[in-house]
Amino acid sequence: MSSLRFLDLSGNSFKSSIPGWLYSLNHLEFLSLRGNFLQGRISSAIGNLSSIVSLDLSGNQLEGAVPTSLENLFNLRQLDLSNNKIDQEISEILQSLSRCCSDDLKSLNMATNNLSGHLNDQLGLFKSLSYLSLSQNSISGLIPISIGNLSSLKYFDVSENQLDGNLPQSLAQPMSLEYMNIAYNLLEGTVSELLFSSLTRLRVLRASQNKLKFEANSNWIPPFQCRTIEMGYWLLGPKFPTWLQFQKDLSTLDISSAGISDVVPSWFWNFTSKMVSLNISHNGLEGEIPFLPVHKLVDLRSNRFTGPLPGVLPDVATLFFTNNSFSGSLSHFLCDYKLGKPKLFLLQLETNLLSGEIPDCWLKWRGIHVLNMANNNLTGKIPDSLGSLVFMFLNLRNNKLSGELPLTLQNNRHLFMLDVGENQFGGSIPKWIGESLPNLVILSLRSNSFDGHIPEELCQLSSLQILDLGDNKISGAIPKCFKNLSAMVTKPYDTDAVIDYFVDGEFIRSELLVMKGRVDEYSTTLSLVTTMDLSYNNLIGDIPKELASLEGLQSLNLSGNSLKGKIPDHIGNMRLLESLDFSRNHFHGPIPVSFSNLNFLSHLNLSYNNLTGRIPSSTQLQSFDKFSYIGNHLCGPPVTEDCSTNVETPPNATNEGSHVEESEGWFEKYGIYVSVVIGFVVGFWGVVAPLYFIRSWGLAYYEKVESIRLKLSAFRDRF
């Protein structure tokens, strides 16, 4: 063993510290312990490996600082400590390496650790360095001017740090540079075409999510031919960047949120025929699109495109057309498709001007598992063929759809979200929703004409986190079996029901939730939201005491019904409540003293009931204004100073309310509703790295979504 030169133990699960005997192998030249769940610190005995040329300790759980004995590794050429928990200033590591191998080190990978501090000019000492990755750390300060000394540098990745200031002009000097990733930092200032003047070998430029402005002459011809250009959130406009037409090998383009307000030139759509991923969202782009020859991902969200929906290639998987002015019917897009068997997985058509009936030709689009057609002018019934698809997400909110929900929808056992709110559906709430859709996380039937009782079968939805039945014609009592909605019983972060999913690399994210009488934005935290809205129906009877067992609820709205009786004392046990609305019912008696326990409450409305007595004393209850209590017989702050005099209910208050109440009441009536805006990040075979990952989500989040990705990938493989 003492003469061993090559040792590869990667990909095991030792789950221990680095064994001490390894440090005695002073003839070892190659050592890989990658991906072994190794823990603890790197011993200072690492300096005994005096012959080591390549050292790979990546993909473990090593923590603490890299020992200074690293300076004894005079033969070191490749060092990979990525994907650990090393907590240290980057300058200290560079200092140790500069003492042993500054002239000969070729590859340094410290990505995905807890590194901090600044990059200083000592970086320029490593003149043989061809590979440098420091991504996903907390390194701050400037990119040093000495970066220009790294004449052999081919791969440079400092993404997802806290680097700021201007890009140094010296970044143009490593003429061998092929891959540059500076995305997700705090870089700012103006970048001229001179920065790229010498980068003739550049193939991948990832620079999104900074505050940079690019100024180039209208006749500029880039010296490089890139496969990937990601400049999202740069200021590239207002004119469309004509220099893109010279990038003949481009497969991935992201110029989203780039301040471009222009008609897209006709050459651009022909130019996209080699593209795998196109993101030009969140600009002011205009014009009609005849055809989209992009192969996997198209994101046109939040522009001003008009005309009919453009045709697409059969191998496109993800389409985002949200928030444009596409018009006409869906028939030409869906029914007249003749280019082969489509592989479309996600179709996002929300907030356009689409009209007419939903055509009955969905069977050729069986690959669609995520469909959002909310906020259009679609009419008629949901066709049976649409219900025959196997959905995970289905959002038809805010159209003019009518009839009953088709029975074919009951085959969607993997459905996570069903939102048909703000339409003209009628009839009873189908029992099969509870019987056949066991994985529902979001159910919204808001603002329709559903009648009859709430079926007890809904109580079988153990994963349900958001239930919105508000503004219908539902009658009867609140089911006692709601206590079985177990995802609302526990704290949201204890449940495995989440709204964020990875599906074969595509990131789907719910973003918009209206609650507490106002619009709030939720993105990665929507999986932590639990709400129930039964407002503005014809519900009668008491609030069942069992409802108080839903201690994970954050928002509860029962307003605008004919509920009576006393408010149950146990409501005060729902300590996570942030929004509570019992207004415009017939409740009587006192406000339970247990309401004082609702420390997270930020929205309360008990107005226009028959409540009596003193408002319980607590910092929270006294923080609301008197309109939260108006139309009752209550006393004490904030209604009155004390309870020495009787408080009269304003005349006709119960039926008519006040002008102030009406002015504030639109959102009160429409309560808590969910409008899901599906967003994503897509990556392809290592060519396109994740576009929107944010380091602050943390390693625990990555582990969580990875487990979900595997489940959903298995789901997709079955279909």
C-alpha positions in Angstrom: 0.0 0.0 0.0 2.8 2.4 0.7 3.8 2.5 -2.9 0.2 3.0 -4.2 -0.1 5.7 -6.8 -3.7 5.6 -7.9 -6.8 5.2 -5.6 -10.4 5.7 -6.7 -13.0 5.1 -3.9 -15.6 7.4 -5.4 -19.3 6.7 -5.3 -19.5 4.7 -2.1 -21.3 5.5 1.1 -18.7 5.5 3.9 -20.5 8.1 6.0 -17.4 8.6 8.2 -14.5 10.9 8.5 -11.6 10.5 6.0 -9.7 7.5 7.4 -6.3 8.4 8.8 -4.3 5.7 7.0 -4.9 7.5 3.7 -2.7 10.4 4.8 0.3 8.0 5.0 0.2 7.1 1.3 3.0 9.6 0.4 3.5 8.1 -3.0 -0.1 8.6 -4.0 -0.6 10.7 -7.1 -4.3 10.3 -7.7 -7.0 10.2 -5.0 -10.7 10.4 -5.5 -13.1 10.1 -2.5 -15.9 11.8 -4.4 -19.5 11.2 -3.3 -19.0 9.2 -0.1 -20.9 11.3 2.5 -17.6 11.8 4.3 -18.0 14.0 7.4 -15.9 16.1 9.7 -12.8 18.2 8.9 -10.0 17.7 6.5 -7.0 16.8 8.7 -3.8 18.8 8.6 -2.2 15.4 7.7 -3.4 16.1 4.2 0.0 17.8 3.8 1.7 14.4 4.0 0.4 13.5 0.5 3.5 15.2 -1.0 3.2 13.3 -4.4 -0.4 14.0 -5.0 -1.2 15.4 -8.4 -5.0 15.1 -8.5 -7.1 15.3 -5.3 -10.9 15.0 -5.5 -12.9 15.2 -2.2 -16.1 16.6 -3.8 -19.7 15.6 -3.1 -19.2 15.0 0.7 -20.1 16.7 3.9 -16.7 18.0 4.9 -16.8 21.1 7.0 -14.6 23.7 8.6 -11.5 25.2 7.0 -9.0 23.7 4.5 -5.8 23.2 6.5 -2.8 25.4 5.7 -0.8 22.2 5.2 -2.2 22.3 1.7 0.9 24.4 1.0 3.0 21.2 1.1 1.4 19.7 -2.0 4.0 20.9 -4.4 2.9 18.5 -7.2 -0.8 19.4 -7.0 -2.4 20.1 -10.4 -6.1 19.4 -9.8 -8.0 20.1 -6.7 -11.8 19.5 -6.3 -13.5 20.2 -3.0 -16.9 21.2 -4.5 -20.2 20.3 -2.9 -19.1 20.2 0.7 -19.6 22.5 3.7 -16.2 24.2 3.8 -16.5 27.4 5.7 -13.6 29.8 5.1 -12.5 32.9 3.3 -11.5 32.2 -0.3 -8.4 34.3 0.1 -7.0 31.9 2.8 -7.3 28.9 0.4 -5.7 30.8 -2.4 -2.9 31.9 -0.1 -2.1 28.2 0.8 -2.2 27.2 -2.8 0.0 30.1 -3.9 2.8 28.8 -1.7 3.0 25.4 -3.4 1.7 25.4 -6.9 0.8 28.8 -8.2 2.7 28.2 -11.4 1.4 24.7 -12.1 -2.2 24.4 -10.7 -4.5 23.7 -13.7 -7.9 23.1 -12.1 -9.6 24.4 -9.0 -13.2 23.6 -8.1 -14.6 25.0 -4.8 -18.2 25.3 -6.0 -21.1 24.9 -3.6 -19.5 25.5 -0.2 -19.8 28.2 2.4 -16.9 30.3 1.2 -16.8 34.0 1.9 -14.5 37.0 1.7 -13.1 38.7 -1.4 -11.2 37.5 -4.4 -8.0 39.5 -4.4 -5.1 40.0 -6.8 -3.4 36.8 -5.7 -5.8 35.0 -8.1 -3.6 36.3 -10.9 -0.7 34.2 -9.7 -2.2 31.0 -11.0 -1.1 31.5 -14.6 -1.5 27.9 -15.6 -5.1 27.7 -14.4 -7.5 26.5 -17.1 -10.5 25.6 -14.9 -11.9 27.7 -12.1 -15.2 27.2 -10.4 -16.3 29.1 -7.3 -20.0 29.1 -7.9 -22.7 28.9 -5.2 -20.8 30.5 -2.3 -21.0 33.8 -0.5 -17.9 35.5 -2.1 -18.3 39.2 -2.3 -16.4 42.2 -3.6 -15.0 42.8 -7.1 -13.8 40.5 -9.8 -10.0 41.3 -9.5 -8.2 43.0 -12.4 -5.6 40.2 -12.1 -8.1 37.8 -13.8 -6.4 39.0 -17.0 -3.2 37.2 -16.0 -4.8 33.8 -16.3 -3.9 33.4 -20.0 -4.7 29.6 -20.0 -8.2 30.0 -18.5 -10.9 28.1 -20.4 -13.6 27.7 -17.8 -14.6 30.5 -15.4 -17.6 30.1 -13.1 -18.3 32.5 -10.2 -22.1 32.4 -10.5 -24.4 32.6 -7.5 -22.2 34.7 -5.2 -22.4 38.3 -4.0 -19.8 39.8 -6.4 -20.5 43.5 -7.2 -19.1 46.4 -9.1 -18.2 46.6 -12.7 -16.8 43.8 -14.9 -13.1 44.4 -15.3 -11.9 45.1 -18.8 -9.1 42.6 -18.1 -11.7 39.8 -18.4 -11.2 40.1 -22.1 -7.6 39.0 -21.8 -7.9 35.2 -21.2 -8.2 34.6 -25.0 -8.7 30.9 -24.4 -11.9 31.4 -22.5 -14.7 29.1 -23.7 -17.1 29.1 -20.7 -17.9 32.1 -18.6 -20.6 32.1 -15.9 -21.1 35.2 -13.8 -24.9 34.8 -13.3 -26.7 35.6 -10.1 -24.4 38.2 -8.6 -24.7 41.9 -7.9 -22.6 43.1 -10.8 -23.5 46.5 -12.3 -22.4 49.1 -14.8 -22.1 49.3 -18.5 -20.4 46.7 -20.6 -19.1 47.6 -24.0 -18.3 45.4 -27.0 -14.6 45.8 -26.2 -15.0 43.3 -23.3 -15.7 40.6 -25.9 -13.2 41.8 -28.5 -10.6 39.0 -27.8 -12.9 36.2 -26.7 -12.9 34.5 -30.0 -13.3 31.0 -28.5 -16.2 31.8 -26.2 -18.9 29.2 -26.5 -21.0 29.6 -23.4 -21.9 33.0 -21.8 -24.1 32.8 -18.7 -24.5 36.2 -17.1 -28.2 36.5 -16.2 -29.5 38.2 -13.0 -27.1 41.1 -12.7 -27.6 44.8 -13.2 -25.5 45.2 -16.3 -26.1 47.3 -19.4 -24.7 46.2 -22.8 -23.8 48.9 -25.3 -22.9 47.8 -28.8 -22.9 49.5 -32.2 -25.7 48.6 -34.4 -23.2 47.1 -36.9 -21.3 45.1 -34.3 -20.3 41.6 -35.3 -19.3 39.4 -32.3 -15.9 37.7 -32.6 -17.3 34.5 -31.0 -19.8 31.8 -32.0 -21.7 30.8 -28.8 -23.9 27.8 -28.2 -25.4 29.4 -25.1 -26.1 33.1 -24.4 -28.0 34.0 -21.2 -28.2 37.7 -20.5 -31.5 37.8 -18.7 -32.0 41.0 -16.7 -29.3 42.9 -18.6 -30.4 46.1 -20.2 -30.1 45.3 -23.9 -33.0 47.4 -25.3 -35.0 49.2 -26.3 -34.0 48.0 -29.8 -33.9 44.3 -30.6 -30.2 43.2 -30.5 -29.3 42.7 -34.1 -25.9 41.2 -33.3 -27.7 37.9 -32.4 -28.2 37.1 -36.1 -24.5 36.3 -36.4 -24.7 33.5 -33.8 -25.2 30.6 -36.1 -24.7 27.8 -33.6 -26.9 29.1 -30.8 -29.0 26.5 -29.0 -29.9 28.3 -25.8 -30.9 32.0 -25.7 -32.1 34.0 -22.7 -32.7 37.7 -23.1 -35.6 37.9 -20.7 -36.4 41.1 -18.8 -33.9 43.0 -21.0 -35.9 46.2 -21.6 -36.5 45.4 -25.3 -39.5 47.2 -26.7 -39.5 46.5 -30.4 -41.0 44.4 -33.2 -39.2 41.1 -33.5 -37.4 41.1 -36.9 -38.5 38.4 -39.3 -35.0 36.9 -39.5 -35.2 36.0 -35.8 -37.9 33.3 -36.1 -35.9 31.5 -38.9 -32.8 31.9 -36.8 -34.2 29.8 -34.0 -34.4 26.6 -35.9 -31.3 25.1 -34.1 -32.5 26.3 -30.6 -33.3 24.0 -27.8 -34.3 26.7 -25.4 -35.6 30.2 -26.1 -36.5 32.7 -23.3 -37.4 36.2 -24.5 -40.0 36.7 -21.7 -40.8 39.9 -19.8 -40.0 42.5 -22.5 -42.2 44.6 -24.7 -41.8 42.6 -27.8 -44.4 42.9 -30.5 -45.7 41.4 -33.7 -47.2 38.1 -34.9 -45.3 34.8 -34.9 -45.9 32.6 -37.9 -44.1 29.5 -36.6 -41.8 28.7 -33.7 -39.0 26.2 -34.8 -37.6 25.7 -31.3 -37.0 22.1 -30.1 -37.6 21.9 -26.3 -38.5 25.1 -24.5 -40.2 28.4 -25.5 -40.9 31.2 -23.0 -42.7 34.3 -24.5 -44.4 35.4 -21.3 -45.3 39.0 -20.6 -44.8 40.6 -24.1 -47.2 42.1 -26.6 -47.4 39.4 -29.2 -50.7 39.3 -31.2 -52.5 37.1 -33.7 -53.2 33.4 -33.5 -51.1 31.0 -31.6 -48.0 30.0 -33.6 -47.3 26.5 -34.7 -44.7 24.5 -32.9 -42.4 21.6 -33.6 -43.5 18.2 -32.4 -40.6 17.8 -30.0 -41.2 21.0 -28.0 -41.9 20.1 -24.4 -42.6 23.4 -22.7 -44.6 26.4 -24.0 -45.1 29.6 -22.0 -47.4 32.1 -23.9 -48.7 33.8 -20.7 -49.7 37.4 -20.6 -49.7 38.4 -24.3 -52.5 39.3 -26.7 -52.8 36.0 -28.7 -56.3 35.8 -30.0 -58.7 33.5 -31.9 -59.7 30.0 -31.2 -57.7 27.0 -30.1 -58.8 24.8 -33.0 -56.1 25.7 -35.5 -53.4 25.1 -32.9 -54.7 21.9 -31.5 -56.9 20.2 -34.1 -55.1 21.1 -37.3 -51.7 19.9 -36.1 -50.0 17.6 -38.7 -46.3 17.7 -37.9 -46.2 14.4 -36.1 -46.9 13.1 -32.6 -46.4 16.1 -30.3 -44.4 15.7 -27.1 -45.7 18.8 -25.4 -45.7 18.4 -21.6 -46.5 21.9 -20.3 -48.8 24.4 -22.1 -49.3 27.8 -20.5 -51.8 30.1 -22.2 -52.9 32.2 -19.3 -54.0 35.8 -19.7 -54.5 36.2 -23.5 -57.5 37.0 -25.7 -58.3 33.4 -26.7 -62.0 32.8 -27.4 -64.5 30.3 -28.6 -65.2 26.8 -27.3 -62.4 24.5 -26.1 -62.1 22.0 -29.1 -62.7 18.3 -28.6 -59.4 17.1 -30.1 -57.1 16.6 -27.1 -56.4 13.0 -27.6 -53.4 13.7 -29.9 -51.9 15.8 -27.1 -51.8 13.1 -24.5 -48.4 14.2 -23.3 -49.7 17.4 -21.7 -49.6 17.0 -18.0 -49.6 20.8 -17.1 -52.3 23.0 -18.6 -53.1 26.6 -17.8 -55.7 28.5 -19.8 -56.9 30.9 -17.1 -57.9 34.5 -17.9 -59.2 34.1 -21.4 -62.6 34.3 -23.1 -63.2 30.6 -23.5 -66.8 29.4 -23.6 -68.9 26.3 -23.6 -68.3 23.0 -21.8 -65.1 21.2 -21.0 -64.9 18.5 -23.7 -64.5 14.9 -22.6 -61.2 14.5 -24.5 -59.7 17.2 -22.3 -60.7 15.3 -19.2 -59.1 12.2 -20.6 -55.6 13.6 -20.4 -53.5 12.7 -17.4 -52.9 16.0 -15.6 -50.9 17.1 -12.7 -52.0 20.7 -12.9 -55.2 22.0 -14.6 -56.1 25.7 -14.4 -59.1 27.1 -16.3 -59.9 30.0 -14.0 -61.7 33.1 -15.2 -63.2 32.1 -18.4 -66.9 31.7 -19.4 -67.0 27.9 -19.2 -70.3 26.3 -18.2 -72.1 23.0 -17.6 -70.8 20.4 -15.2 -67.3 19.1 -14.7 -66.8 16.1 -17.1 -66.7 12.7 -15.5 -63.5 11.9 -17.5 -61.6 14.2 -15.1 -62.0 11.6 -12.3 -59.3 9.5 -14.1 -56.6 12.1 -13.0 -55.5 10.4 -9.9 -52.2 12.3 -10.0 -53.8 15.7 -10.2 -52.2 18.1 -7.8 -54.1 21.3 -8.7 -57.6 21.8 -10.1 -58.7 25.4 -10.5 -61.9 26.1 -12.4 -62.8 29.2 -10.4 -64.6 32.3 -11.9 -66.6 30.5 -14.5 -70.2 29.5 -15.0 -70.2 25.9 -13.9 -73.2 24.6 -12.0 -74.7 21.6 -10.4 -73.6 19.8 -7.3 -69.9 19.6 -6.4 -69.0 16.2 -7.8 -68.4 13.5 -5.1 -65.7 11.9 -7.4 -63.4 14.9 -6.6 -62.8 13.4 -3.2 -63.0 9.8 -4.2 -60.8 9.8 -7.3 -58.3 12.7 -6.9 -56.5 11.7 -3.8 -53.4 13.8 -4.5 -55.1 17.2 -4.8 -53.2 20.0 -3.0 -55.2 22.9 -4.5 -58.9 22.8 -5.2 -60.6 26.0 -6.3 -64.3 26.1 -7.5 -64.7 29.8 -6.5 -67.2 32.1 -8.1 -69.4 29.6 -10.0 -72.9 28.4 -9.5 -72.3 25.2 -7.7 -75.2 24.3 -5.4 -76.2 21.6 -3.0 -74.2 20.5 0.1 -70.5 20.1 0.4 -69.9 16.4 -0.2 -68.3 14.6 2.7 -66.2 12.8 0.1 -64.0 15.9 0.0 -62.8 15.0 3.5 -60.8 12.2 1.9 -58.4 14.7 0.4 -55.6 14.3 2.9 -53.1 16.3 0.9 -55.3 19.3 0.4 -53.7 22.6 1.5 -55.9 25.1 -0.3 -59.7 24.7 -0.5 -61.7 27.5 -2.1 -65.4 27.1 -2.6 -66.3 30.7 -2.0 -69.0 32.7 -3.9 -71.2 29.9 -5.0 -74.7 28.7 -4.0 -73.7 26.0 -1.7 -76.0 25.2 1.2 -76.2 23.0 4.2 -73.7 22.7 7.1 -70.0 22.7 7.2 -69.0 19.0 7.3 -67.6 17.9 10.6 -65.3 15.5 8.7 -63.2 18.4 7.6 -61.1 17.4 10.6 -59.7 14.6 8.3 -58.0 17.1 6.0 -54.7 16.1 7.5 -52.5 18.5 5.5 -54.4 21.3 7.2 -54.0 19.8 10.6 -50.2 19.9 10.9 -47.9 22.7 10.3 -47.4 23.2 6.6 -43.7 22.5 6.7 -44.4 19.1 8.3 -46.5 18.0 5.3 -45.1 16.4 2.2 -47.6 18.2 0.0 -45.8 20.8 -2.0 -46.5 23.1 -4.9 -43.0 23.3 -6.2 -41.9 20.5 -8.5 -39.1 19.4 -10.8 -40.3 17.5 -13.8 -37.4 16.2 -15.9 -35.5 19.5 -15.3 -38.5 21.8 -15.7 -39.2 23.9 -12.7 -42.9 24.6 -12.1 -43.6 27.3 -9.6 -46.9 28.7 -8.2 -46.5 32.4 -7.7 -49.7 34.3 -6.9 -52.1 34.0 -4.0 -54.8 36.5 -2.9 -55.5 36.4 0.8 -55.9 38.7 3.8 -58.0 41.0 1.6 -55.0 41.9 -0.6 -52.7 40.4 -3.3 -49.6 38.7 -1.9 -46.9 37.1 -3.9 -45.8 33.6 -3.0 -43.2 31.6 -5.0 -41.0 29.0 -3.3 -43.1 29.5 -0.1 -46.5 28.6 -1.6 -46.0 25.0 -0.4 -46.2 26.4 3.1 -49.6 28.0 2.6 -52.8 26.4 3.9 -56.2 28.1 3.4 -59.9 27.4 3.5 -62.5 29.7 1.9 -66.2 28.9 2.1 -67.3 32.5 2.0 -70.5 33.9 0.3 -72.6 30.8 0.1 -75.8 29.7 1.8 -74.2 27.7 4.6 -76.2 27.3 7.8 -75.8 25.9 11.2 -73.0 26.3 13.8 -69.3 26.2 13.1 -68.4 22.6 13.9 -66.0 22.4 16.8 -64.0 19.8 14.7 -63.0 22.6 12.4 -60.7 23.9 15.1 -58.6 20.8 14.8 -57.2 22.2 11.6 -54.4 23.8 13.5 -52.2 24.1 10.4 -54.6 26.6 8.7 -53.2 30.0 8.0 -56.4 31.5 6.6 -60.0 30.8 7.2 -62.9 32.6 5.6 -66.5 31.8 6.4 -67.9 35.3 5.7 -71.2 36.0 3.9 -73.2 33.0 5.0 -76.0 32.3 7.4 -74.0 30.6 10.1 -75.2 31.0 13.6 -74.4 30.1 17.2 -71.4 31.0 19.2 -67.9 31.1 17.8 -66.2 27.9 19.2 -63.7 28.5 22.0 -61.3 26.1 20.3 -60.8 28.5 17.3 -58.1 30.0 19.5 -56.1 26.8 19.2 -55.5 27.5 15.5 -52.4 29.4 16.4 -51.0 29.6 12.9 -54.0 31.7 11.6 -52.9 34.8 9.9 -56.3 35.7 8.3 -59.7 35.1 9.9 -63.0 36.3 8.4 -66.4 35.5 10.0 -68.1 38.7 8.9 -71.8 38.9 7.8 -73.2 35.9 9.5 -75.5 35.5 12.6 -73.0 34.6 15.3 -73.9 35.7 18.8 -72.3 35.7 22.2 -68.8 36.9 23.1 -65.6 36.7 21.2 -63.8 33.7 22.8 -61.0 34.7 25.2 -58.9 32.1 23.4 -58.6 34.5 20.4 -55.9 36.1 22.5 -53.7 33.2 21.5 -53.8 34.0 17.8 -50.4 35.7 17.8 -49.8 35.6 14.0 -53.2 37.1 13.1 -52.7 40.0 10.7 -56.2 40.2 9.2 -59.4 39.9 11.2 -63.0 40.6 10.3 -65.9 39.8 12.6 -68.1 42.6 11.4 -71.9 42.5 11.0 -72.9 39.7 13.4 -74.6 39.8 16.8 -71.5 39.5 18.9 -71.7 41.0 22.4 -69.5 41.8 25.3 -65.9 43.0 25.8 -63.3 42.4 23.1 -60.6 40.2 24.8 -57.5 42.0 25.7 -54.4 41.1 23.7 -51.9 43.1 21.7 -53.1 41.4 18.5 -56.8 42.0 18.9 -56.4 45.6 19.8 -54.2 46.3 16.8 -57.1 46.0 14.3 -59.2 49.0 13.6 -62.9 49.3 14.6 -64.1 48.2 11.2 -63.0 44.7 12.1 -65.7 44.7 14.8 -68.4 47.1 13.4 -72.0 46.0 13.3 -72.0 44.1 16.6 -72.7 44.9 20.3 -69.0 44.8 21.3 -67.2 47.2 23.6 -63.7 47.9 24.7 -60.7 48.9 22.5 -60.6 49.5 19.6 -64.4 50.0 19.4 -64.8 52.0 22.7 -62.5 53.1 25.4 -64.3 50.9 28.0 -67.5 49.0 28.5 -69.3 51.4 30.9 -71.9 52.3 28.2 -73.9 50.1 25.9 -72.8 50.0 22.3 -75.6 50.1 19.8 -75.5 48.4 16.4 -75.8 50.9 13.6 -79.2 50.9 11.9 -79.5 48.4 9.1 -75.9 47.5 9.5 -76.4 43.8 9.3 -78.0 44.0 5.9 -76.5 47.1 4.3 -73.1 47.6 6.0 -71.3 50.9 5.8 -69.7 52.9 3.0 -66.3 52.1 4.5 -67.1 48.4 4.6 -68.3 48.4 1.0 -65.2 50.3 -0.1 -63.0 47.7 1.5 -65.2 44.7 0.7 -64.4 43.6 -2.8 -61.6 41.4 -1.8 -63.4 40.5 1.3 -66.2 39.0 -0.8 -63.8 37.3 -3.2 -61.8 36.1 -0.3 -58.9 33.8 -0.7 -58.4 32.5 -4.2 -55.4 31.0 -5.9 -54.3 31.9 -9.4 -51.4 29.7 -10.4 -48.8 31.3 -12.7 -46.6 28.4 -13.7 -42.9 29.3 -14.1 -39.9 27.1 -14.6 -36.3 26.5 -15.1 -35.1 24.0 -17.7 -31.8 22.3 -18.3 -30.8 20.0 -21.0 -28.1 17.3 -20.8 -25.5 19.5 -19.2 -25.6 22.0 -22.1 -28.1 24.2 -20.3 -27.5 24.6 -16.6 -30.4 25.6 -14.3 -31.4 29.2 -15.2 -33.1 30.4 -12.1 -31.6 28.5 -9.1 -30.9 30.7 -6.1 -28.3 29.7 -3.6 -30.4 30.9 -0.6 -32.9 28.1 -1.1 -30.4 25.9 0.7 -29.2 22.4 0.4 -32.2 21.0 2.2 -34.4 22.4 -0.5 -32.4 20.7 -3.2 -32.6 17.4 -1.4 -36.4 17.8 -1.1 -37.1 18.7 -4.7 -34.7 16.0 -5.9 -36.8 13.4 -4.2 -39.9 14.9 -5.8 -38.2 15.0 -9.2 -37.5 11.3 -9.0 -41.1 10.5 -8.1 -42.5 12.7 -10.9 -40.0 11.4 -13.5 -41.2 7.9 -12.7 -44.8 9.2 -13.1 -44.0 10.7 -16.5 -42.3 7.5 -17.6 -45.5 5.6 -17.1 -47.3 7.7 -19.7 
